[in-house]
Amino acid sequence: MNETHHVTVKEEQNIIDNTRKEVTHIFQVNFFAMCLLNTFPWDLLDRELKSSKTSDVILEILDKTCLNAVCRENPPSLKYRRRFLTELIKRHEMLEAEPLDALYEALGEVMCAQERDTCYKTYLLPTGDAVSLAENVALISEGTTGLVTWEAALYLAEWALENPHIFKNKTVLELGSGVGLTGIVVCRSSSPTKYIFSDCHPTVLQRLRDNVTNCLTNRHCNSVQVCVEQQDWQKVTDEQLRRIHADTIIAADVVYDPDIISCLVKLLARLFNYKFQESHPDVYIASTVRNPQTYDCFKTELEKAGLKHDIIKDAVTQVFPYNRVSTIEMIKIHA
Ligand SMILES: C[S@@+](CC[C@H](N)C(=O)[O-])C[C@H]1O[C@@H](n2cnc3c(N)ncnc32)[C@H](O)[C@@H]1O
């Protein structure tokens, strides 16, 4: 019997449809997280345009990005949308097809509007749910790094999605929460009893409160008790720590400046040495290793404070789009 399988017209159409769905989905995920435009799969789009000989895929992308309801409500920055639409128009022009009115109308709309300091980045969860956070356009502003989501926060959130048991029915304290991505994902996916977001910077705290209020409504996690606290690692009191009584402590990208390492380690040592807690908390810290010297200094300080650590090497499923070139290391600290 001849076992050669000839691809039927229907199967071929299915392959084409799936490829198109995949391309439009990647464009949507990258657009809402405001990924660099050169990380978009433009070559796949070009191929799709050439093979289908229609502009349909461009219209689908437009529908899933600039014209999508999420974009109307929580838009990426104007500059970003302008550059995105300009690139989309360029790709479409290469097809030598009739100009698409919808593309030019969308560009016209963003050309007239006025840029703001704040934009929205939206991260899509595996359930399809969106987490839209108000973030600053600049990586550092108002003297803080806390107004944007950093890669280690996205990594820690991906790890949390795969390890809900670490958080389920626990009181979780997050140090240096920034705009709140990790905690919001944990609260939406892992059913902690209580989640305490914390930071020291007043503008960051205000932004954090807004994001937490918008992203953690009763619809998302009605059983989690959520609060946002001002907590400076240098000033946090025994009374505050006693009241929080955390089972699990997490932090992302808090080891970036040699000046703050010593007060962070002192706080961690206090958390381990408290008599009021029958058992030690579980402490997980995810860090982007930008400067190996700074990171080594953190580990040396941990050792000096009598704290040991294990490197967590779990592979995580990639959920969020971010630059995975830099090394991100997660450690679990123990006494
Ligand atoms: C690089 S950002 C990381 C924010 C967030 N965890 C993320 O990864 O997206 C560092 C955060 O640590 C906070 N931070 C720095 N020093 C602190 C201190 N002494 N006490 C409390 N928070 C601090 C900053 O305000 C900032 O929000």
The ligand as an ORCA input file, in Angstrom:
! r2SCAN-3c Opt
* xyz 0 1
  C      14.793     47.658     39.609
  S      13.345     48.042     40.497
  C      12.496     46.496     40.449
  C      11.021     46.657     40.543
  C      10.232     45.364     40.338
  N      10.503     44.414     41.396
  C      10.568     44.764     38.998
  O      11.423     43.861     38.947
  O       9.986     45.189     37.993
  C      13.891     48.104     42.203
  C      12.793     48.445     43.184
  O      13.341     48.371     44.508
  C      12.870     49.480     45.258
  N      13.846     49.794     46.331
  C      15.121     50.226     46.204
  N      15.674     50.455     47.408
  C      14.727     50.158     48.326
  C      14.685     50.212     49.745
  N      15.732     50.634     50.466
  N      13.552     49.846     50.361
  C      12.474     49.441     49.647
  N      12.446     49.362     48.297
  C      13.562     49.717     47.646
  C      12.777     50.614     44.239
  O      11.901     51.648     44.663
  C      12.274     49.871     43.017
  O      10.875     49.853     42.966
*
